[in-house]
Amino acid sequence: MKLSGSDIIVECLLEQGADTVFGYPGGAVLNIYDSLYKYSDRIRHVITSHEQGACHAADGYARSTGRTGVVIATSGPGATNLITGIATAYMDSVPLVAITGNVSRNLLGLDSFQEVDITGITMPVTKHNFIVKDVEDLADTLRLAFRIASSGRKGPVLVDIPKDITAAVAEYEKQPAVVPFPEPELNEKELEKALKLIEESERPYIYTGGGVISSNASAELKRLAELCDAPVSSSLMGQGAYDETDRRYIGMLGMHGTVKAAYALNHCDLLIGIGTRFSDRVTGDTSVFGKNAKIIHIDIDPAEFNKNIDAYATVSGDVKAVLSALCEKVQQKHNPEWCAEILDGDFGEPQQVGTQELPVTPQAVIRKLDELTNGEAIISTEVGQNQMWAAQYYDYKRPRSFVSSGGLGTMGFGLGASIGAKVGNPDKTVVNIAGDGSFAMNLNELITAATHGINIIQLVINNHVLGMVRQWQRLFYNKHFSQTTLDARYIDYVKLGEAFNIRTFVIEKNEDIEPVLKQALEISESAPVMVEVRIDRDINVLPMIPAGQPVVDPITTIDLED
């Protein structure tokens, strides 16, 4: 049948299983939005307050559901406003299709109004991008975009479509949803080498990254940990890959990981890294990382092998397939002394002198949130101290329950992402944990939550400073608190919430925590809600490994009176 280019776009979205798109209209995408109007009974569009918020929402939708997120923006500034969101998805390997409008083909290259070379700009932060020059190619280009985004190491793909293409007419024939490109067969020699190392080890240690979640391999991970009789830790992006209430889980590894995880790293004889790129925030000084261990690196992207850490053995392939193959061949191991040393050992708790009498702490708030939600909520975060506390003090039982910008570290990510997560998981409690600095960057997305009735809980941990940067200034810059004191005490968050028609509560002391959180959880069943948590500006994230230092001796004590 003959359809306009804009109708073909919407038909292709439906064909690929998209039920929701996020975006913001403008001149170059008017034809697309006219088609979205006609198809509104079949596909939902969520207009956000800003294109960046729309991209983060599509990202949060993808991370929390495992499906490819879709965002639409107009040409020029609309398209460039997506870039931070696209780069965020790229760094964390999130499947995303970004559709941008552009000026008509006869105006390209003439510095026309709201013209920008968005494919050139986004080339470094997309898996692939396209500009459609012929309406006959439109459907197949969109199908390929979805296939690339969801194949192998997942990631964002951009499709730029000139306005006259969306008005042109072409033949369209519906096709089944694309399937990812097939993965190469597993290399038996690589598997055998890894198996031999596992058989020989007496102190194995499993470290997991976001690739376990992307591959839906949590069940296989648990089975391998049991067969190896090994403790398990994770990266920030690996939160929820392994049930964190399980005895084997010993916490996050890296700059703000647990002392137990760091100790295990330095005393294991075999480190199995699964679906991880060994980020600098995890490895610290790479010359001594895992120095007493042989390292197995399992990942879908061979480009990661020996990039940051030299591995003794590498196994390339889809993590689920690799772990399944290993589990079929690994003989049950028993390492009672090693497990007793790590799993039952007392490695102490970080201490911060001078905070014992504080009226409320973020740690207590997040622990209580975990208890009241039974660890079943989807938690999104901003970036900074709030992000680390959310990772440290909420126990994630399931994959796709922690939504956070790990690789790019994007302040302002969490609120939009929580909106996307709630749209994709309407029956789940969704909480965005933010610091006041990050929250201020994109708080305009409260309009989106209120307007569309997207019932998230926005938790603002308010210390009136840029907490993580201030912490670094305290420890490494002689307390030169340059431009990190926000002096925003005059902001009344209750009135701010009222302006958006969002009920807002305040936690000022420990006695407030449980009743306020209970009330917020109850209200969030039918409306968005905000909670401000007022904490001291000098509460720090501990433990901490200074950047570039060995993951050996974490800072576990800070004396605020010093």
N, C-alpha and C positions, 0 to 999 in steps of 0.2 A: 504494500500500500504506500501511497505517496504521503509524506509528512514534511512539515517544516523542520528545519534544523533544531529549533527549540523543543518541538514535540519529540524529536528523535532523542534528544538529551534526556528528557524525563522518562521516555520509554526504556532507554538503556539503564537508567538508574533502577527502575522497577525490575527490569530483566535481571540485574545483578543482585537483587534482594535488598536494595536500599529502601528502608521504610521512613527514614528521617534525613533531612538535610538541614544544615545550619548555614546562615548567610546573611547578606545585607544587600539590598537592591541598589541599582544605579543605572545610568544611561546605557552603558554597553551591554547590560544583561536584561534589559526590559523585555525583550522577546522571551527569554528564559522564564522570567517571572510571570509573564502572561500565561505561559504553558503550565507553570506551577499552580496558577489560579485555577486553570481548567482541570488539573489533575489533583486538586486539593483533597478529594475524597479518597485518594489512593496513596498519597505520599505527604508526609507532614513536613512543613518548613518552620523552623524556629528562627525568628529574626533576633539577633543579639544587639547590644548597644554599640558594638565596635567589631570590625572584621577580625581583629586579633582574638577577641572573645569567642567569635564563631569558630575560628580554627582550633582554639583550645577545647571548645565544646565537642567538636568532631573528634578530636584526639581522645578526650575523656570517654566519649561514647565507644570508640574503638578499643581502648585499653580495657574497659570494664566489660565489654561484650565479646570481644574477639572478632567482631565483624569490621569491615572497612568503613571508616568514617568518611563523610562527604561534606565539603564546605564550598560555598559559592560566593564570589565577590566580583564587583565590577572592575573596570580597567583603572589604570593609573594608581591613585592613592588607595583605592579599595584593594587592588592586587598587592601593593607593597605592604599594606597593613597585615597581610597574611604571613609575611616572611618569618617573623619570630615564631609563630605557631608552626609553620612548616619545618623550620630548623629544629624546633623542640621535638617534633615527631621523628625527624630524621635521626637525631642523636640517640633516641631511645627505640628505634626500629618499630615504629607504629604504622600500621597500614592506613593510608589516608589518600583520598583523591580530592584534589583542589581544582575546581573549575573556575577559571577567570574569563571575563569578557575582555575584548579589546576593540579598538576602533576598526572600522571596516577596512577591508584589504587595500582599497585605493588610497587610504589615509596612512597606512603603515609607513614608518620611516620619515614622516614629514613633520615630526614634533607636533602632532595634532593634539587637540585638547584631550587631556587625560590619557595620553598614549604613553606607555612605558614598555620596555623590552623585558617583560616578566620572565620569559624563559631564560634569557641571558642572566638575569639577576639570581634566579633560583637554581641555576645549574649545580652549584656546589652543595645544595642542601636538599636535593631530591634524588630518588633512585633513577628517575628519568622524567623528562618533560616534553611536551608536544605543543606545537601551534598548528591548528587545523587550517589548511588553505583550500580545501575542497570539501563541500558538504557530503560528497559521496564517500569520503573517508571518515566522516564523523563517528558513526556507530562503531566501526571497527577500532578506531582510536580509543574511544571510551572503554570498550571491552578490554583492550590491551592494557590500558591504564589500571583497571581493576586487577587484571591478572598479575601485572608486575608488582603492584602494591602488596598483594597477598602471597607472593611466592618467595621461597628461600628466606633470606633475611629481609623481613618485611620493612616497608617504609613508605614515605609519601611520593606521590606522582602528581604532577601538575598538567592540566590540559587547558591551553589558552585558545579561546574561540573568538575570532573577529565577529562583529555584530552582523555583518551581512551574511555570514555563514548560518547564523541562527534564523535568519529570515528566508534563506534559500530553501528549496524543496528537493527532496530526494526520495528514492525508494527505500522503504524500511521493512525488514523481515525479522520478526522476533526470533531470538535464539536463546538456548539455555544459558544459565549463569556460567561464567567461566570458572574453570578449576585452576589451581596453581600449577605452574610448570613442574613436571616431575623432577624429583631429586635424583642425583646420581646414586648408583648402588653403593652400599657401604664397602669400604676397602677391608677385606678380611685380614690382611697383614697388619693394618693399623689396629683392628680389633684384637688380634692375637697378642700384639705387643702390650696393649692396655691390660688385657686379661692376665698376662704373665706378671705385670707389676702389681696388680691387685692380689694375686695369689701369694706373692712374695712378701707383701707388706704386713707389718705387725701393728702399725699405728696409722691407719688410713684416716683421711679427713676429706669431707666433701664440701666444696664451696660452689654455690649456685648463683646464677645471674638471671636476668630477664628472659633469656632464651628458653629457659625451662617453661616459663609461663606462655610465651609466644607459641611454643610447640605443644602445649596442653599435655605436658609430660610429668605432672606432679605425682601421679600414681606410680609411674616407672621409677621416679626419683626415690620415693619412699621404699619401694621394693629393693632398689640397689643399696640404699643405706642399711637396710636390714640384713641383706646378704653379706655386705662388707663389714657389718658391725662397726659402723663409723659414726662419729658426730657430724652434724651438718650446720653450716652457717650460710649466710647469703650476702649479696650486695644489696644496696638500696633498691635497685630495680628488681631484685629477686624476692622481695618481701611477699610472703604468701605462697611462694612456690612449694614450700614445705610447711606443714602445720606447726606453727610456732608454739603451740601448747604441748607438742610432743617432747618426750624426754630427750630425744637425740638433738633437738635444736638448741644451739648454744649462742645464738644472737648474730648480729650483723658484724661483718669483718671490715676493717679499714679505719679511716680517720676518726670516726665516731662510733666504731664498733665496740664490742664488749672486750673486757680484759681476758675472759675465757677464750673467745675466738682468736685473739692475738696469741695467747699462750699455746693453743692447739696448733696454730700455724707454725710456730717456732719449735715444736716438739714432735710433729708428725713425721713419718718417713715416706708418706705418699699423700700428695695433694691432688684431688680430682676436681678440676675446674670445669663446670658444666654450663654452657650457654652464657659465657661471660667474656668480656673483652679485657679484663684485668685493668680497669681504670686506674689512673694515678691516685685517685682518692682512696683506692683500696690498697694499692701496692706500696705507697710511700717510696722509700729507697729501693729501687728494683734490684740493685746489686746484691741485696741480702734478703730479698723476699723469698720465703720458703727455702732458705739456704740449706736446711737439713733434710729436705725432701726431694724425691723425684716427682715431677709434675706431669699429669695427664691433662691435656686440654681438649675438650669436646665442644665443637661449635659448628654451626651451619655455614659460617663464612670463613673459609681457609685463610683469607687475608688477615685475620686476627692472630693466626698462629705465629709465635715468636716475634710479634710486633712489640709488645710491652714486656713480656716475660718469656724466657726461653723454656720450652717444654721438652721433657724427655720423650714423651709420646704424644701424638696428635691424632684425633679421630674426627674427620669431617663428615658432616651429614646432619639431617634433621635430628634434634635431640631426642625426640620420642623414639625414633627408629633406632638410634644408637643405644639408648638405655635399654630398650626392649631386647636388642641383640646381646648386650652384656648380661642382662638378667637371666637369659636362657642358658648362659655358659658359666657364670660365676658360681663356684661352689660355696656353700654356706661357711662363713668364717666366724670365729669366736675370738674376741680380743678383750677379755674381761678386765685385765689390768689397765689397759689403755682407756677403756670406757669408764672405769671407776675413777681414774685420775682426772679425766676431763668432765664427764657428765656429773659426777658426784662431788667434784672438788669445789672448795669455797674460795673464790677469787676476790671476794670483797665487793663492796659497793663504792662508787665514786663519792667523794665527800667535798662539800663546798663550805668552808668555814665562814660564818657570818650570815647564813640563811636559815638557821635552825628555827628561828622565831618568826619567819615571814608569815603573813596572814594567809597566803594562798600560793601554790606552786603549780606550774603547768604539768609537771609529772603526775601530781595527784589528780588533776582534772582528766588527763588522758587515761589514766588507770581506771578511774570511775566510769568514763565513757565506755571503755572496753568491757567493764563488768556489766553495765546496764544494757549494752547491745549484745552481750554474749559473744563478742568478737565477730559478729556477723555483718556489721555495717561495711559499706564501701567508704573508705577514707581517702579524700583527696587532700593535697597540701599545696601550700605556696613553697617558697624556698628560703632556707635559713634555719634558725634555731627551731622554729615551729615544725619544720620538716623532719629534723633529727629527732625531736621529742616524739613526734607521731610514729616514727619508725622504731624508736626504742621502747615505748611504753604501751603501745597497742599490740596485742597478739593476733596476728593475721592467720586465720585458720585455712583460708582458701586462696587460690590464685585469683587475680583480677579484683582484689579487694583493696589494694593500695595503688593509688593513681597519683604519680608525682613526677616532676621533671628532674631526671637524674643527670643526663649527660650535659644538657645545656644550662641547667640551673636557672630556669626562667621565673623570675619574680612576676606575679600577676597571673600565673598559669592556673592556679587551683580553683578559683571560683568558676571560670568558664568550664573547666574540666568537670567540676562537680555537676554542673547543669547538664552536660552531655551524658555523664554517668547515670544521672537520675532519669533522663529521658530514655536511655537504653535499658534501665533496670527500675521500672516504676514501682515495683513491690519491695525494693530494698531501701533501707535507711542510708542516706548519703550525707556525709559530714565533710565540709571543707575546713581544714585547720590552717589558719593563717596567722602571721605576725601582722602588726599594724602597718609596717612599712610595705610589705607585699600586698596587703589588702588594699591600700590606698591606690595602687597602680591600676587596678581594674575593677574598683568597687562599683563602677557604673553597671556592671552585669547584674547587680541586685535588681535593676529594672527588668532584666530578662526573666529572672526568677519570679518576680512579683507579677509581671504582665501575663506570663504564660502559666502561672500556677505550678511552677516546678518546685516541689516541696523539699528543698535542701535545708540543712542546718549549717549556717555560717558561724564558725567559732573564731573569734578574733582574740588572739593572745596579745594583749596591749601592754607593752613596756615602754612606750614613748621613745624608743631608740631603734636603730637598725642593729638588732641584737647580735647577729653572727659577726658582722663587721666590727662592732664594738668589742666583742670578745677577742678578736684577733688584735685589735688595737691595745687592749689590756695586756695581752700576753706577749706581743712581739713589737709593739710600737710605743713603749714607755707611757702607756695610758694617754696618748695624744688622741683624744676622742674627736677627731676632725670630721665634722659634718655628719655625725651619726646620731646626734641628739636631735630628735625631731621637733621637740617643743610643741607638741600637738595636744597638750592637755586640755585645750579649750574645745576640742571636738567632743561633742556629746553623742555617743553612739546610739543612745536610746532615741534621741530626736532624729538622728540620721535614719534609723530604721523606720521611724514614723513617716518620714518624708517619702519612703519607698513603700509605705503601707505594710511593713514587716515588723511583727512583734519582736521586741528586743529585750533581753535580760542582762543583768550584770552579776558577775561572780567577783566578790571582793575578799571573801574569807573562806576557809575550808568548810565552814558550816553551810555555805551557800551551794557547794558543788553538787551534791546529790539532788536536792529539791529543784534547783534550776535546770539541771540536765534532764531530770525526769519530765519537767514541764515542757522543755524544748522538744524532747522526743515525742511527747503526746501531741503537741501542736503540729509538728512536722508531718503527721499523718494526713493533714488536710491543708497545710499552708507552709510557706517558707518561714524560717525563724532565724534570728541572730542572737548570739551570746557573746558578750564582751567579758574577757577574763583579765582582770587588772593584776599584773604581777610586777615585781621589782625589776628594775632595769639591769641589775647586775647578776641575775640568775644565768648561769652559763651551761653549755652543753658539755657533759663529761660522759665517758672518757674522751680524750682527744690526742691524736698523733699529729704533731706539727707537719705541715706540708713538706714532702720530700725526705722526711726522716724515716728510719726503719720502724716497721710495725712490730716493735719489740717491747717498748716500755712506755705505755700510754700515760699521759697526764691524767691523774685520777683525783687530784686535790688542787683547789684554788682557794687561797686565803684572801677574801675580800677586804680584810682588815690590814693586810700587809701594804 
